[in-house]
Amino acid sequence: MLILLNLLAGVALLVWGSHIVRTGILRVLGADLRSVLGRSTSSRWRAFLAGVGVTSLVQSSNATAVIVTSFAAQGLLPLTSGLAIMLGGDVGTALMARVLTLDLSWLSPILILFGVPLFLSRKQTRLGQVGRTLIGLGLILLALHLIVETAQPMMQGAGVRVMFGALTGDTMLDALVGAAFAMLSYSSLAAVLLTATLASSGVISLKVALCLVIGANLGSGLLALMGTLAQNAAARRLALGSLAFKLTGALLILPFAPLLARGLPVLIANPREAVVGFHVIYNTLRCCACLSLIDPVARICTRVLPDRPQPNGELRPLHLDAAALPTPTLALAHAAREVLRIGDIVRTMLDNIADLIHDNNLDKARETVRMDDDVDQLYAAVKSYLTLISREQLDEADSRRWTDIIALTINLEHAGDIIERIVGDIEEKKIAHRLSFSEEGLGELDDLQARLVSNLQLGLSVFLTNDLRCAERLLAEKERFRDLERAYSYKHLDRLAGQTLRSIETSALHLDLISDMKRLNSLFCSTAYPVLDAAGALHDTRLRKRVLDTMHVKE
């Protein structure tokens, strides 16, 4: 029993080491790897080699699949290029399995010895993440050594032979077991390394090992498909095409597994080397052959998973034209138009708040919450589009405009989140209990809501025109809103002191609404600052505001 526990502990350590390496590499080189994959669409072979290189670094075709499918979901990667990258990822995983099965057990203590202090002393730096990667590599090598040492005495037990004897009957069953282990460990690399180690120890036969390897490849494809279930059709098509390649390869090679198991020892005597060599050769031949089938598979996947037209235009960007990217000024204009669409959605959400303050309309509350998903979708699209604009080609004015666009996009996304929370509070504290605000409270909330809508429109106008007078007016409106928020809070507290029943019932919600509206107003009015700052009028505006406040106090 202790020997079995040691084996399972070695497997767990192997999986954990793979996870640590993947995390460390992505944190150190994540942006660079994404950039490499994003620029690899010009050539199918270039995309294939990019997949090989990136996967060799992160040691996980699943990690590569997550990056590539996210690009496809945003419309930044053609399906054919994505499939080529995924095929390259399969080859990259096989090459790393070959490297890690070399006799490198002596390297494990060295990697851990240097990696631990490096990581603990500089966790938040890139160098600290390099230390994390070294720890992961050391744990992988240590786990493989532990599995080898544990597997030797296991073969002396009759029970162990019976347990693994269940894997020697059916090639399809063995492949399914390999797929299941790859999915459970979230790593086909870990499954292949374990299989090679068990085969070298004589725990499983070479035929079973080959079937497990084929199944592990299939399991990684299933993992990628499951990871895209919540994404759009573009991402699911990419994962489906990759799985189709792996499934086709498995169905073609599995009938020959017994023949290969008899022939491989003639060429490669060491079972461990035979398993890993088969993995490399199988994936290389399969992926190179599938490169010529990318176009028909892409067409089939598109027919199986077509793009569904959206019931409204809010979920998909309308103005982010990729053809305009080589002309930064034009691309910035398209991005600005899309940001204005986000502003229109936020305006609609604000109008719905006015209705919810008066009426307990649960359907409208839920629709308003759903609209925040539209805001998030367009926010992600605009942000991704802006990152594709070359900053080096921007002059000073365009660079400032780029900054203004991304700042407003972020502020509107934050506003959507705040409105979503406001609606959630109204639903929980007012609609669920069928409460209503007092007449005085309604009047105050209506006033603030109307000012919010007006300031949002004025803020978008300032963003569009960069008009100095409108920016000064917007900043003055921000100060006026702040004064009203304070005054209305005091009035509400006076009503509580007067024991007004409706004010008591809705007191917490009322004060939260006023506070959240103040935050929204600050976000809407923030577009004034870049205009005033560029005109050198920000200091003068604040000075003029202080003078007017002083005159008002004297009066």
MOMO-V286966 format. One record per pair of residues at least 12 apart in sequence whose C-alpha atoms are under 6 Angstrom apart, sorted by the first residue. I is the first residue (numbers start at 1). J is the second residue. D is the distance in whole Angstrom. If there is no record, write none. Layout:
I;J;D
I;J;D
This chain:
7;147;6
7;150;6
10;143;5
10;146;6
10;147;5
13;143;6
14;140;5
14;143;5
15;190;6
17;136;4
17;139;5
17;140;5
20;136;5
21;133;5
21;136;5
22;58;5
24;129;5
24;132;6
24;133;5
25;58;6
28;126;5
41;81;5
47;84;6
47;85;5
48;84;5
48;85;5
48;88;4
49;88;6
51;85;4
51;88;4
51;89;5
52;88;4
52;89;5
52;91;6
52;92;4
55;89;5
55;92;5
56;92;5
56;96;6
61;89;5
69;235;5
72;234;6
72;235;5
73;232;6
73;234;5
73;235;5
87;287;5
91;283;6
91;284;6
94;280;5
98;276;6
105;141;6
108;138;4
108;141;6
108;142;6
111;134;5
111;138;5
112;135;5
112;138;5
115;131;4
115;134;5
115;135;5
118;131;5
119;131;5
119;132;6
152;201;6
168;208;6
174;211;6
174;212;6
175;211;5
175;212;5
175;215;4
176;215;6
178;212;4
178;215;4
178;216;5
179;215;4
179;216;4
179;218;6
179;219;4
182;216;5
182;219;5
183;219;6
188;216;5
188;220;6
192;213;6
195;209;6
196;272;5
196;275;6
199;271;6
199;272;6
200;271;5
200;272;5
206;261;6
207;258;6
207;261;5
218;246;6
221;243;5
224;239;6
225;239;5
233;305;6
233;307;6
237;301;5
314;374;6
315;374;5
319;334;5
319;338;6
320;334;6
325;389;6
342;375;6
349;368;6
360;431;5
369;420;5
372;416;5
411;523;6
415;520;6
437;502;6
438;502;5
438;503;6
452;521;6
456;524;5
459;524;6
459;525;6
459;527;6
466;531;6
471;528;4
474;525;6
